[in-house]
Amino acid sequence: MIQETAVIRQINRFRADLFSVMLECPLIARQSKPGQFVHLQLPGIPQVLLRRPFSIAGVYKDQIKLIVRIVGAGTQGFADFQVGQDLDVLGPLGAGFQYKKLKFAYFLGGGIGAAPLLFLQDELNKKGIPSQLFIGARLQDEFPLEEEEIIQRNVIVCTDDGSYGEHGFVTQSFEKQISNGISPQSSAFSCGPVPMMREAARICKKYELPHQVSLENRMGCGIGVCQGCALKVQEEGHRGGFQLICLDGPVFDADAINWDLIEN
């Protein structure tokens, strides 16, 4: 873990409530792995006392990319920050995705849950490993990618209301594809709303496809001290069957999760 003063190099508001941020933080960028996150101090926002976690959506030389949805005072204040402004950043934090011996990847992203999957897809592309990316949102205005990136990544787009891409849930398009056959040495990776990941876990178990999930949760410290992000898992361990999303995760094997105990 590194504490570094990052510089905002770009803020791009590409949807009404979505924006991307490029942070120059060379030390953190060099050590970041897909699935990890950073913990940001957002200065000058009275309602925000604790750091806020954000998944790393990509690394570009000395910069990391974040994708942020405006949901409250903290993220609204973040959207109003200026290029050139300094931010105190902790990272990279958490355990990332495991993808050794992988030959093909299926990605299922719901809303801004797509962020860590984009980073992993970039890394697989560098290794020549093909993948298929499914991203869903409630409607077009909530879709977490810019138009040119949708084309570049060959995304299968799904919206609940059919206003953009395929009409329906991302899990439906995913199952339709894998029901016709699964590439050897494949794995699925998902991040997004709990109902989506729960359904993805059911489908992957049905087709015996390995599946990793990246969980999102509110965090106090981000380093395992406050234990405010404890998660009940299937197997008893050194914490009595609990693991910490910030420390043991945010990436977990889907079969290790007790989905009945996770709130939507």
C-alpha positions in Angstrom: 0.0 0.0 0.0 1.2 3.5 -0.9 0.1 6.9 0.2 0.6 9.3 -2.7 -0.4 12.8 -3.7 -2.1 12.4 -7.0 -2.8 15.1 -9.6 -6.1 15.2 -11.5 -5.2 15.3 -15.2 -8.6 14.9 -16.7 -12.3 14.9 -15.7 -14.8 13.9 -18.4 -18.6 14.1 -17.7 -19.8 11.7 -20.4 -23.3 11.1 -19.0 -25.6 13.1 -16.8 -24.5 11.3 -13.7 -21.3 9.6 -14.8 -17.8 10.9 -15.2 -14.3 9.5 -15.7 -11.2 10.8 -13.9 -7.5 10.4 -14.8 -5.2 10.6 -11.8 -1.5 10.9 -12.2 0.0 8.8 -9.4 3.1 7.0 -10.7 3.9 4.8 -7.7 0.4 3.5 -7.3 -0.1 3.1 -11.1 3.0 0.9 -11.4 1.8 -1.5 -8.7 -1.9 -1.7 -9.5 -3.4 -5.0 -10.6 -6.9 -5.7 -12.1 -9.5 -5.9 -9.3 -7.8 -3.6 -6.9 -9.0 -0.2 -5.7 -7.9 3.1 -4.3 -9.1 5.1 -1.3 -9.4 8.8 -1.9 -9.6 11.7 0.4 -12.0 14.2 -1.1 -11.1 17.6 0.4 -13.4 20.6 0.8 -16.6 18.6 1.0 -18.1 19.1 4.6 -20.3 16.0 4.3 -17.4 13.7 3.5 -15.2 12.8 6.5 -13.9 9.4 5.5 -12.0 8.3 2.4 -14.0 6.9 -0.5 -13.1 3.7 -2.4 -13.0 3.6 -6.2 -12.2 0.6 -8.4 -9.3 1.1 -10.8 -10.7 1.0 -14.3 -7.4 1.1 -16.1 -3.7 2.1 -15.9 -2.1 4.3 -18.6 1.6 4.7 -17.9 1.7 6.9 -14.7 -2.0 7.5 -14.5 -5.0 5.5 -13.3 -8.5 5.8 -14.6 -11.6 5.9 -12.4 -15.3 5.8 -13.4 -17.6 7.5 -11.0 -21.4 7.7 -10.7 -22.8 10.7 -8.9 -25.0 9.4 -6.0 -24.5 12.0 -3.2 -22.6 15.0 -1.9 -19.2 13.3 -2.0 -19.3 12.2 -5.7 -21.0 15.5 -6.7 -18.2 17.4 -5.1 -15.7 15.1 -6.8 -17.3 15.9 -10.2 -16.7 19.6 -9.5 -13.0 19.2 -8.8 -10.6 20.9 -11.3 -7.8 19.6 -13.5 -4.5 20.1 -11.7 -6.0 19.6 -8.2 -4.1 17.4 -5.8 -5.8 14.4 -4.1 -4.4 12.2 -1.3 -4.7 8.6 -2.4 -4.1 5.3 -0.7 -3.5 2.3 -3.0 -3.5 -0.1 -4.6 -5.7 -1.9 -2.1 -7.3 -5.3 -1.9 -6.8 -8.7 -3.6 -7.3 -8.6 -7.4 -8.5 -11.1 -10.0 -6.7 -14.4 -10.6 -6.2 -15.3 -14.2 -3.2 -17.6 -14.7 -3.7 -20.3 -17.4 -6.7 -18.4 -18.7 -7.5 -18.9 -22.4 -10.8 -17.0 -22.7 -12.8 -14.6 -20.4 -16.4 -13.7 -20.1 -17.1 -10.3 -18.3 -20.4 -9.3 -16.8 -20.6 -5.7 -15.7 -23.6 -3.9 -14.2 -23.4 -0.1 -14.4 -20.1 1.2 -13.0 -19.4 -2.3 -11.8 -17.9 -2.6 -15.2 -14.9 -0.6 -14.1 -12.5 -3.3 -12.7 -13.5 -5.6 -15.6 -12.2 -3.0 -18.1 -8.8 -3.0 -16.4 -8.7 -6.8 -16.5 -9.8 -6.9 -20.2 -6.9 -4.5 -21.0 -4.4 -6.7 -19.3 -5.7 -9.8 -21.1 -5.5 -8.0 -24.4 -1.9 -7.3 -23.8 -1.3 -11.1 -23.4 -3.4 -11.9 -26.5 -6.2 -13.6 -24.5 -9.6 -13.0 -26.1 -12.7 -12.1 -24.1 -16.4 -11.2 -24.4 -17.7 -8.2 -22.4 -21.3 -7.9 -21.5 -22.4 -4.7 -19.8 -25.9 -3.8 -18.6 -27.6 -0.7 -17.3 -31.2 0.2 -16.5 -31.3 2.7 -19.4 -29.0 4.3 -22.0 -28.2 7.4 -19.8 -26.7 5.1 -17.2 -24.4 3.2 -19.5 -20.9 3.4 -18.0 -18.9 3.6 -21.3 -18.3 6.3 -23.8 -19.5 5.5 -27.4 -16.0 5.0 -28.9 -15.0 2.6 -26.1 -18.1 0.5 -26.7 -17.0 0.0 -30.3 -13.3 -0.6 -29.5 -14.2 -3.2 -26.9 -16.9 -5.0 -28.9 -19.3 -4.8 -26.0 -22.6 -6.7 -25.9 -24.9 -3.9 -24.6 -28.0 -4.6 -22.5 -30.5 -2.2 -21.0 -33.5 -3.1 -18.8 -35.8 -0.9 -20.8 -34.4 -1.7 -24.3 -33.5 1.9 -24.9 -29.9 0.8 -25.9 -28.6 -2.5 -27.2 -30.4 -5.7 -26.3 -33.6 -5.5 -24.3 -33.2 -7.4 -21.0 -30.6 -8.4 -18.4 -26.9 -8.9 -19.0 -27.2 -12.4 -17.5 -29.7 -13.4 -20.1 -27.4 -12.5 -23.0 -24.5 -14.2 -21.2 -26.4 -17.5 -20.7 -27.6 -17.4 -24.3 -24.0 -17.3 -25.5 -22.5 -19.9 -23.2 -25.4 -22.3 -23.8 -24.0 -22.8 -27.3 -20.7 -23.9 -25.9 -17.9 -22.7 -23.7 -14.4 -22.0 -24.8 -11.8 -24.3 -23.0 -9.9 -22.9 -20.0 -12.5 -20.1 -19.7 -13.6 -18.2 -16.6 -16.3 -15.6 -15.9 -15.7 -12.4 -14.0 -18.5 -10.1 -12.7 -19.1 -6.9 -10.8 -22.3 -4.9 -10.3 -25.5 -5.1 -8.4 -25.9 -8.2 -6.1 -28.9 -9.6 -7.9 -26.9 -9.6 -11.2 -23.9 -11.3 -9.6 -26.1 -13.8 -7.8 -27.8 -14.8 -11.1 -24.4 -15.0 -12.8 -23.2 -17.3 -10.1 -26.2 -19.5 -10.6 -25.6 -19.7 -14.3 -21.9 -20.4 -14.0 -22.5 -23.2 -11.5 -25.1 -24.7 -13.9 -22.5 -24.7 -16.7 -19.5 -25.5 -14.5 -17.8 -22.4 -15.4 -15.3 -20.9 -12.9 -16.5 -17.5 -11.7 -14.9 -14.6 -9.8 -16.9 -11.6 -8.4 -15.7 -8.2 -7.3 -17.9 -6.9 -4.4 -18.6 -3.3 -3.7 -19.3 -2.0 -0.2 -19.0 1.0 2.0 -15.6 1.1 3.8 -14.2 3.0 6.7 -10.5 2.4 6.6 -10.0 0.3 3.5 -7.1 -1.6 5.1 -8.9 -4.1 7.4 -8.7 -2.2 10.7 -12.3 -1.1 11.2 -13.8 -4.4 10.0 -16.8 -2.5 8.7 -17.0 -4.5 5.5 -17.1 -8.0 6.9 -18.6 -10.6 4.6 -20.0 -14.0 5.6 -18.5 -16.8 3.5 -19.3 -20.5 3.1 -16.2 -21.9 4.9 -15.2 -21.2 8.5 -11.9 -19.5 8.7 -9.7 -17.5 11.1 -12.4 -14.9 11.5 -15.2 -17.4 12.2 -16.4 -17.6 8.7 -16.1 -13.9 7.9 -13.8 -12.2 5.4 -13.1 -8.5 4.8 -14.0 -7.1 1.4 -11.3 -4.4 1.6 -8.5 -6.9 2.6 -9.4 -10.4 1.5 -11.4 -9.0 -1.5 -12.9 -7.2 -3.2 -12.5 -10.2 -5.5 -13.8 -13.6 -4.3 -14.6 -16.9 -5.9 -18.3 -16.9 -6.4 -18.8 -20.3 -4.9 -17.3 -19.0 -1.6 -20.1 -16.4 -1.2 -23.2 -17.1 0.8 -25.5 -15.2 -1.6 -28.6 -15.6 0.6 -26.9 -13.4 3.3 -25.9 -10.5 1.0 -28.3 -7.6 0.8 -29.3 -6.2 -2.6 
